[in-house]
Amino acid sequence: METRKLGRTGRDVGVVGLGAWQLGADWGSVDESDALAVLRSAIEGGVTFIDTADVYGDGRSERLVGQVLKDHEGLTVASKMGRRVEQLPENYSPANFRAWNDRSRQNLGVDTIDLVQLHCPPTAVYSTDAVFDDLDAMVDEGRIAAYGVSVETTAEALTAIARPNVASVQIILNALRLKPLDEVLPAAQEAGVGIIARVPLASGLLSGKYDENTVFSADDHRTYNRHGEAFDVGETFSGVDFGTGLEAVRRLMPWLPAGATMAQFALRWIIDQPGVSVVIPGARNPEQVAGNVGAAALAPLTTDQQAAVRDIYDSLIRPQTHDRW
């Protein structure tokens, strides 16, 4: 698999990683054996970057990652912190940071976490010098090797990129969320900050497997967060109305490369964007892992295919979402 530098971490990672949210919670039930099979098949398939968080299943995702981490070398594991408390800037404190970090290190079974990201904190946190001074101190203490941020908006991303020691920015980027292409990716490239593309398949919309009759389980955020009831609605289907998203996918289908799935096309589109370090699709079984990894082997998309994504976005999606995030 092609590797790229993950920003200021200095680490090389495969361009297709694994997002481990699905292995913790909020996507329906995944039993432990299936979750471990996903992790092991990803590693066997060439994945070297795994993204998790302390709130995914209240630590379950981290603990599962920790089980495979002890048996494999050469992996880069990123976790996130900050969503265990009420989302107030004052809760992003030195004491909380260290308590969260202690818990994550125990879950993962490591002394030093490769990359810790603030987990979509309140906007004011990105402009709080003391927060980043403390993250610097945690690097000095050996608790974390590097730190980054996970953001909801492009404005938050640009604020973070301007900070000298932010190693990476994790942002929603997919064929239904093009706004980061305008300013965020160019700014990250210029600053040497890594871009981790999350929600790459728009919560599965871009898999091409759903239609108007698809029903998700009650414990799946695609049921209970369609209007932002539990967290930012942009995390569910990228904030796109489900019906509109289905129509966009239908219009994209004729542009698929021969032999490629819709999901592979969507992932390849992200990989082709200048400035992207790694894309982190989730998976519920080894077959989905293999399909995701296969996107890295596709040839870069043609100019016409790239233009088709832009045209469909401009006509269907831009009016709904472009100015929101």
BALODO-888269 format. One record per residue (C-alpha): x negated, y, z; chain. Coordinates in steps of 0.5 Angstrom, whole numbers, plus 500, padded with zeros to 3 digits. Last residue first. Layout:
BEGIN
{c1: X, c2: Y, c3: Z, c: A}
...
//
This chain:
BEGIN
{c1: 539, c2: 547, c3: 517, c: A}
{c1: 546, c2: 550, c3: 515, c: A}
{c1: 544, c2: 554, c3: 509, c: A}
{c1: 543, c2: 548, c3: 505, c: A}
{c1: 549, c2: 543, c3: 507, c: A}
{c1: 556, c2: 544, c3: 504, c: A}
{c1: 554, c2: 548, c3: 498, c: A}
{c1: 548, c2: 545, c3: 496, c: A}
{c1: 551, c2: 538, c3: 496, c: A}
{c1: 555, c2: 537, c3: 490, c: A}
{c1: 552, c2: 541, c3: 484, c: A}
{c1: 545, c2: 543, c3: 487, c: A}
{c1: 544, c2: 536, c3: 489, c: A}
{c1: 546, c2: 533, c3: 483, c: A}
{c1: 542, c2: 537, c3: 479, c: A}
{c1: 536, c2: 537, c3: 484, c: A}
{c1: 536, c2: 529, c3: 483, c: A}
{c1: 537, c2: 529, c3: 476, c: A}
{c1: 531, c2: 534, c3: 475, c: A}
{c1: 526, c2: 528, c3: 479, c: A}
{c1: 529, c2: 523, c3: 474, c: A}
{c1: 527, c2: 527, c3: 468, c: A}
{c1: 520, c2: 529, c3: 471, c: A}
{c1: 519, c2: 521, c3: 472, c: A}
{c1: 519, c2: 518, c3: 478, c: A}
{c1: 512, c2: 515, c3: 481, c: A}
{c1: 511, c2: 508, c3: 479, c: A}
{c1: 514, c2: 503, c3: 484, c: A}
{c1: 510, c2: 500, c3: 489, c: A}
{c1: 511, c2: 504, c3: 495, c: A}
{c1: 519, c2: 503, c3: 494, c: A}
{c1: 517, c2: 495, c3: 495, c: A}
{c1: 516, c2: 497, c3: 503, c: A}
{c1: 523, c2: 499, c3: 503, c: A}
{c1: 526, c2: 492, c3: 500, c: A}
{c1: 521, c2: 488, c3: 504, c: A}
{c1: 524, c2: 491, c3: 510, c: A}
{c1: 531, c2: 491, c3: 508, c: A}
{c1: 530, c2: 483, c3: 507, c: A}
{c1: 526, c2: 483, c3: 514, c: A}
{c1: 533, c2: 485, c3: 518, c: A}
{c1: 536, c2: 491, c3: 521, c: A}
{c1: 531, c2: 496, c3: 518, c: A}
{c1: 530, c2: 504, c3: 519, c: A}
{c1: 526, c2: 508, c3: 514, c: A}
{c1: 520, c2: 512, c3: 516, c: A}
{c1: 517, c2: 516, c3: 510, c: A}
{c1: 510, c2: 518, c3: 511, c: A}
{c1: 505, c2: 523, c3: 509, c: A}
{c1: 509, c2: 528, c3: 505, c: A}
{c1: 506, c2: 534, c3: 502, c: A}
{c1: 507, c2: 533, c3: 495, c: A}
{c1: 514, c2: 530, c3: 494, c: A}
{c1: 513, c2: 523, c3: 490, c: A}
{c1: 514, c2: 519, c3: 497, c: A}
{c1: 521, c2: 522, c3: 498, c: A}
{c1: 523, c2: 520, c3: 491, c: A}
{c1: 520, c2: 513, c3: 492, c: A}
{c1: 525, c2: 512, c3: 498, c: A}
{c1: 531, c2: 514, c3: 494, c: A}
{c1: 529, c2: 510, c3: 488, c: A}
{c1: 528, c2: 504, c3: 493, c: A}
{c1: 534, c2: 505, c3: 496, c: A}
{c1: 538, c2: 505, c3: 490, c: A}
{c1: 535, c2: 499, c3: 488, c: A}
{c1: 529, c2: 498, c3: 483, c: A}
{c1: 529, c2: 493, c3: 477, c: A}
{c1: 529, c2: 498, c3: 471, c: A}
{c1: 528, c2: 505, c3: 474, c: A}
{c1: 535, c2: 508, c3: 477, c: A}
{c1: 537, c2: 514, c3: 474, c: A}
{c1: 544, c2: 511, c3: 472, c: A}
{c1: 545, c2: 510, c3: 480, c: A}
{c1: 544, c2: 518, c3: 481, c: A}
{c1: 551, c2: 520, c3: 480, c: A}
{c1: 554, c2: 514, c3: 484, c: A}
{c1: 550, c2: 516, c3: 490, c: A}
{c1: 552, c2: 523, c3: 489, c: A}
{c1: 560, c2: 521, c3: 489, c: A}
{c1: 558, c2: 517, c3: 495, c: A}
{c1: 555, c2: 523, c3: 499, c: A}
{c1: 561, c2: 527, c3: 497, c: A}
{c1: 566, c2: 522, c3: 500, c: A}
{c1: 562, c2: 521, c3: 507, c: A}
{c1: 561, c2: 529, c3: 508, c: A}
{c1: 554, c2: 531, c3: 508, c: A}
{c1: 551, c2: 532, c3: 515, c: A}
{c1: 544, c2: 528, c3: 513, c: A}
{c1: 549, c2: 522, c3: 513, c: A}
{c1: 549, c2: 522, c3: 521, c: A}
{c1: 543, c2: 526, c3: 523, c: A}
{c1: 545, c2: 533, c3: 521, c: A}
{c1: 551, c2: 532, c3: 526, c: A}
{c1: 547, c2: 534, c3: 531, c: A}
{c1: 548, c2: 530, c3: 537, c: A}
{c1: 554, c2: 526, c3: 540, c: A}
{c1: 560, c2: 529, c3: 537, c: A}
{c1: 557, c2: 532, c3: 531, c: A}
{c1: 563, c2: 531, c3: 526, c: A}
{c1: 561, c2: 524, c3: 524, c: A}
{c1: 558, c2: 522, c3: 530, c: A}
{c1: 562, c2: 516, c3: 533, c: A}
{c1: 563, c2: 512, c3: 527, c: A}
{c1: 556, c2: 513, c3: 523, c: A}
{c1: 553, c2: 513, c3: 530, c: A}
{c1: 555, c2: 506, c3: 531, c: A}
{c1: 558, c2: 503, c3: 537, c: A}
{c1: 565, c2: 503, c3: 534, c: A}
{c1: 562, c2: 499, c3: 528, c: A}
{c1: 562, c2: 502, c3: 521, c: A}
{c1: 568, c2: 501, c3: 516, c: A}
{c1: 566, c2: 501, c3: 509, c: A}
{c1: 573, c2: 502, c3: 505, c: A}
{c1: 571, c2: 509, c3: 501, c: A}
{c1: 564, c2: 505, c3: 499, c: A}
{c1: 557, c2: 503, c3: 501, c: A}
{c1: 552, c2: 499, c3: 499, c: A}
{c1: 548, c2: 505, c3: 495, c: A}
{c1: 542, c2: 505, c3: 500, c: A}
{c1: 543, c2: 512, c3: 499, c: A}
{c1: 549, c2: 513, c3: 504, c: A}
{c1: 545, c2: 508, c3: 509, c: A}
{c1: 544, c2: 514, c3: 514, c: A}
{c1: 542, c2: 519, c3: 509, c: A}
{c1: 537, c2: 514, c3: 506, c: A}
{c1: 530, c2: 518, c3: 508, c: A}
{c1: 533, c2: 520, c3: 515, c: A}
{c1: 526, c2: 521, c3: 517, c: A}
{c1: 520, c2: 524, c3: 513, c: A}
{c1: 514, c2: 525, c3: 517, c: A}
{c1: 510, c2: 531, c3: 514, c: A}
{c1: 503, c2: 532, c3: 517, c: A}
{c1: 500, c2: 538, c3: 518, c: A}
{c1: 494, c2: 541, c3: 514, c: A}
{c1: 496, c2: 548, c3: 514, c: A}
{c1: 496, c2: 549, c3: 507, c: A}
{c1: 500, c2: 542, c3: 506, c: A}
{c1: 505, c2: 544, c3: 512, c: A}
{c1: 507, c2: 551, c3: 509, c: A}
{c1: 508, c2: 547, c3: 502, c: A}
{c1: 512, c2: 542, c3: 505, c: A}
{c1: 516, c2: 547, c3: 509, c: A}
{c1: 518, c2: 552, c3: 504, c: A}
{c1: 522, c2: 550, c3: 499, c: A}
{c1: 522, c2: 543, c3: 499, c: A}
{c1: 525, c2: 542, c3: 506, c: A}
{c1: 531, c2: 545, c3: 503, c: A}
{c1: 532, c2: 538, c3: 499, c: A}
{c1: 537, c2: 534, c3: 504, c: A}
{c1: 541, c2: 529, c3: 499, c: A}
{c1: 535, c2: 526, c3: 496, c: A}
{c1: 532, c2: 526, c3: 502, c: A}
{c1: 528, c2: 530, c3: 508, c: A}
{c1: 530, c2: 530, c3: 515, c: A}
{c1: 524, c2: 533, c3: 519, c: A}
{c1: 518, c2: 530, c3: 523, c: A}
{c1: 512, c2: 535, c3: 523, c: A}
{c1: 505, c2: 533, c3: 525, c: A}
{c1: 499, c2: 535, c3: 528, c: A}
{c1: 501, c2: 541, c3: 532, c: A}
{c1: 494, c2: 544, c3: 534, c: A}
{c1: 494, c2: 551, c3: 531, c: A}
{c1: 501, c2: 553, c3: 532, c: A}
{c1: 504, c2: 555, c3: 525, c: A}
{c1: 507, c2: 549, c3: 523, c: A}
{c1: 511, c2: 549, c3: 529, c: A}
{c1: 514, c2: 556, c3: 527, c: A}
{c1: 515, c2: 553, c3: 520, c: A}
{c1: 519, c2: 547, c3: 522, c: A}
{c1: 523, c2: 550, c3: 527, c: A}
{c1: 526, c2: 555, c3: 521, c: A}
{c1: 526, c2: 549, c3: 517, c: A}
{c1: 532, c2: 546, c3: 522, c: A}
{c1: 533, c2: 540, c3: 526, c: A}
{c1: 526, c2: 538, c3: 528, c: A}
{c1: 521, c2: 533, c3: 531, c: A}
{c1: 515, c2: 536, c3: 533, c: A}
{c1: 507, c2: 534, c3: 534, c: A}
{c1: 502, c2: 531, c3: 539, c: A}
{c1: 496, c2: 528, c3: 538, c: A}
{c1: 492, c2: 522, c3: 542, c: A}
{c1: 496, c2: 522, c3: 548, c: A}
{c1: 495, c2: 521, c3: 555, c: A}
{c1: 488, c2: 522, c3: 555, c: A}
{c1: 488, c2: 528, c3: 560, c: A}
{c1: 485, c2: 533, c3: 554, c: A}
{c1: 491, c2: 531, c3: 550, c: A}
{c1: 496, c2: 532, c3: 556, c: A}
{c1: 492, c2: 539, c3: 557, c: A}
{c1: 494, c2: 540, c3: 549, c: A}
{c1: 501, c2: 538, c3: 551, c: A}
{c1: 501, c2: 543, c3: 557, c: A}
{c1: 499, c2: 549, c3: 552, c: A}
{c1: 504, c2: 547, c3: 547, c: A}
{c1: 509, c2: 548, c3: 552, c: A}
{c1: 506, c2: 554, c3: 556, c: A}
{c1: 506, c2: 558, c3: 549, c: A}
{c1: 514, c2: 557, c3: 548, c: A}
{c1: 516, c2: 559, c3: 541, c: A}
{c1: 518, c2: 552, c3: 539, c: A}
{c1: 522, c2: 551, c3: 546, c: A}
{c1: 526, c2: 557, c3: 544, c: A}
{c1: 530, c2: 552, c3: 538, c: A}
{c1: 532, c2: 547, c3: 544, c: A}
{c1: 528, c2: 541, c3: 543, c: A}
{c1: 529, c2: 536, c3: 537, c: A}
{c1: 525, c2: 530, c3: 540, c: A}
{c1: 518, c2: 533, c3: 542, c: A}
{c1: 513, c2: 528, c3: 539, c: A}
{c1: 508, c2: 524, c3: 542, c: A}
{c1: 502, c2: 521, c3: 537, c: A}
{c1: 497, c2: 515, c3: 538, c: A}
{c1: 500, c2: 514, c3: 545, c: A}
{c1: 494, c2: 513, c3: 550, c: A}
{c1: 494, c2: 508, c3: 556, c: A}
{c1: 498, c2: 503, c3: 552, c: A}
{c1: 503, c2: 498, c3: 554, c: A}
{c1: 509, c2: 501, c3: 550, c: A}
{c1: 514, c2: 501, c3: 555, c: A}
{c1: 509, c2: 503, c3: 560, c: A}
{c1: 506, c2: 509, c3: 556, c: A}
{c1: 513, c2: 511, c3: 555, c: A}
{c1: 515, c2: 511, c3: 562, c: A}
{c1: 508, c2: 515, c3: 564, c: A}
{c1: 510, c2: 520, c3: 558, c: A}
{c1: 517, c2: 521, c3: 561, c: A}
{c1: 514, c2: 523, c3: 568, c: A}
{c1: 508, c2: 527, c3: 565, c: A}
{c1: 513, c2: 531, c3: 560, c: A}
{c1: 518, c2: 532, c3: 566, c: A}
{c1: 513, c2: 535, c3: 571, c: A}
{c1: 509, c2: 539, c3: 566, c: A}
{c1: 516, c2: 542, c3: 564, c: A}
{c1: 521, c2: 542, c3: 558, c: A}
{c1: 527, c2: 542, c3: 562, c: A}
{c1: 526, c2: 550, c3: 562, c: A}
{c1: 528, c2: 550, c3: 555, c: A}
{c1: 535, c2: 547, c3: 556, c: A}
{c1: 537, c2: 541, c3: 553, c: A}
{c1: 540, c2: 537, c3: 559, c: A}
{c1: 535, c2: 531, c3: 560, c: A}
{c1: 533, c2: 525, c3: 557, c: A}
{c1: 532, c2: 528, c3: 550, c: A}
{c1: 525, c2: 531, c3: 551, c: A}
{c1: 520, c2: 525, c3: 548, c: A}
{c1: 518, c2: 522, c3: 542, c: A}
{c1: 514, c2: 516, c3: 540, c: A}
{c1: 509, c2: 515, c3: 535, c: A}
{c1: 505, c2: 508, c3: 534, c: A}
{c1: 499, c2: 508, c3: 529, c: A}
{c1: 497, c2: 501, c3: 527, c: A}
{c1: 490, c2: 498, c3: 526, c: A}
{c1: 490, c2: 492, c3: 531, c: A}
{c1: 496, c2: 487, c3: 532, c: A}
{c1: 498, c2: 483, c3: 537, c: A}
{c1: 499, c2: 488, c3: 543, c: A}
{c1: 503, c2: 492, c3: 538, c: A}
{c1: 508, c2: 487, c3: 537, c: A}
{c1: 511, c2: 487, c3: 544, c: A}
{c1: 510, c2: 494, c3: 545, c: A}
{c1: 514, c2: 496, c3: 539, c: A}
{c1: 520, c2: 492, c3: 543, c: A}
{c1: 519, c2: 496, c3: 549, c: A}
{c1: 519, c2: 502, c3: 545, c: A}
{c1: 526, c2: 500, c3: 542, c: A}
{c1: 529, c2: 498, c3: 549, c: A}
{c1: 527, c2: 505, c3: 552, c: A}
{c1: 534, c2: 507, c3: 554, c: A}
{c1: 536, c2: 504, c3: 547, c: A}
{c1: 532, c2: 509, c3: 543, c: A}
{c1: 531, c2: 514, c3: 549, c: A}
{c1: 524, c2: 514, c3: 549, c: A}
{c1: 523, c2: 514, c3: 542, c: A}
{c1: 520, c2: 510, c3: 536, c: A}
{c1: 516, c2: 511, c3: 530, c: A}
{c1: 512, c2: 506, c3: 527, c: A}
{c1: 506, c2: 507, c3: 522, c: A}
{c1: 502, c2: 501, c3: 519, c: A}
{c1: 507, c2: 498, c3: 514, c: A}
{c1: 503, c2: 493, c3: 510, c: A}
{c1: 508, c2: 488, c3: 509, c: A}
{c1: 506, c2: 483, c3: 515, c: A}
{c1: 507, c2: 489, c3: 519, c: A}
{c1: 514, c2: 490, c3: 517, c: A}
{c1: 515, c2: 483, c3: 517, c: A}
{c1: 513, c2: 483, c3: 525, c: A}
{c1: 517, c2: 489, c3: 526, c: A}
{c1: 524, c2: 486, c3: 523, c: A}
{c1: 523, c2: 480, c3: 526, c: A}
{c1: 522, c2: 483, c3: 533, c: A}
{c1: 529, c2: 486, c3: 532, c: A}
{c1: 532, c2: 480, c3: 530, c: A}
{c1: 529, c2: 476, c3: 536, c: A}
{c1: 532, c2: 482, c3: 540, c: A}
{c1: 539, c2: 482, c3: 538, c: A}
{c1: 541, c2: 488, c3: 534, c: A}
{c1: 548, c2: 491, c3: 536, c: A}
{c1: 551, c2: 497, c3: 532, c: A}
{c1: 547, c2: 503, c3: 529, c: A}
{c1: 546, c2: 507, c3: 536, c: A}
{c1: 541, c2: 503, c3: 539, c: A}
{c1: 534, c2: 501, c3: 540, c: A}
{c1: 532, c2: 497, c3: 534, c: A}
{c1: 536, c2: 502, c3: 529, c: A}
{c1: 531, c2: 507, c3: 532, c: A}
{c1: 525, c2: 504, c3: 530, c: A}
{c1: 523, c2: 508, c3: 524, c: A}
{c1: 518, c2: 504, c3: 520, c: A}
{c1: 513, c2: 506, c3: 515, c: A}
{c1: 512, c2: 507, c3: 508, c: A}
{c1: 506, c2: 512, c3: 506, c: A}
{c1: 501, c2: 507, c3: 509, c: A}
{c1: 498, c2: 511, c3: 515, c: A}
{c1: 491, c2: 514, c3: 515, c: A}
{c1: 489, c2: 518, c3: 522, c: A}
{c1: 486, c2: 524, c3: 522, c: A}
{c1: 492, c2: 526, c3: 527, c: A}
{c1: 492, c2: 533, c3: 524, c: A}
{c1: 496, c2: 531, c3: 518, c: A}
{c1: 497, c2: 524, c3: 517, c: A}
{c1: 492, c2: 522, c3: 512, c: A}
{c1: 495, c2: 518, c3: 506, c: A}
{c1: 495, c2: 511, c3: 505, c: A}
{c1: 498, c2: 507, c3: 499, c: A}
{c1: 500, c2: 500, c3: 500, c: A}
//
